[in-house]
Amino acid sequence: MVQVYLFAALVLAVLVATFAVQNAIPVAVKFLAWNFESSLVIVILLAAGVGAFAAALVSLPQAIRAWTRLRQREAEVARLQGQVRRLEDRVAAQAEAARDRPAEEDHAPV
């Protein structure tokens, strides 16, 4: 699934770059108190970059929560694996003790 997203991002990046290069005319840009003139290629690529950065920033809390949950799950798995090992050792010790102990029916009075 990640490969599909990467492929889609690559296709989108190529389309944006193609659009930007085909529209390489100078434009006047006004943003808040800033006024400057630049190539439309720069404006389009800068806007796409800022948009990608904003999208990454928005998804960051979810990624951090997922990473935290993963670490918690890994710790829980390690704890449970240790518990399973202890229980397996206990069962093996009990089985060995049962083998070493003579059967009660062998010593029953007749």
PyMOL commands that set and color helices and strands:
alter all, ss='L'
color gray80, all
select helices_A, chain A and resi 2-22+40-100+104-107
alter helices_A, ss='H'
color red, helices_A
select strands_A, chain A and resi 26-31+34-39
alter strands_A, ss='S'
color yellow, strands_A
deselect
rebuild
show_as cartoon
